[in-house]
């Protein structure tokens, strides 16, 4: 049971990291596009 909980926590952490990374990438893309539009 303990190992199963550890795997679940690792999965949650991976999902959180993936969500943050994708959010940052989208944020950078949007910033880049607005920057190009201003130029």
C-alpha positions in Angstrom: 0.0 0.0 0.0 2.9 2.4 0.8 4.5 1.9 -2.5 1.2 2.5 -4.3 0.8 5.8 -2.4 4.3 6.8 -3.4 3.6 6.1 -7.1 0.4 8.2 -6.9 2.3 11.1 -5.4 4.9 10.9 -8.1 2.2 10.9 -10.7 0.6 13.9 -9.2 3.9 15.7 -9.0 4.6 14.9 -12.7 1.2 16.2 -13.7 1.7 19.4 -11.7 5.2 20.0 -13.3 3.8 19.2 -16.7 0.9 21.7 -16.2 3.3 24.4 -15.0 5.7 23.8 -17.9 3.0 23.9 -20.5 1.5 27.1 -18.9 5.0 28.8 -19.0 5.5 27.7 -22.6 2.1 29.1 -23.7 2.8 32.3 -21.7 6.1 32.8 -23.5 4.5 32.1 -26.9 1.8 34.7 -26.2 4.3 37.2 -25.0 6.4 36.6 -28.1 3.5 37.0 -30.5 2.4 40.3 -28.8 6.0 41.4 -29.0 6.1 40.7 -32.7 2.8 42.5 -33.2 4.1 45.6 -31.5 7.2 45.6 -33.7 
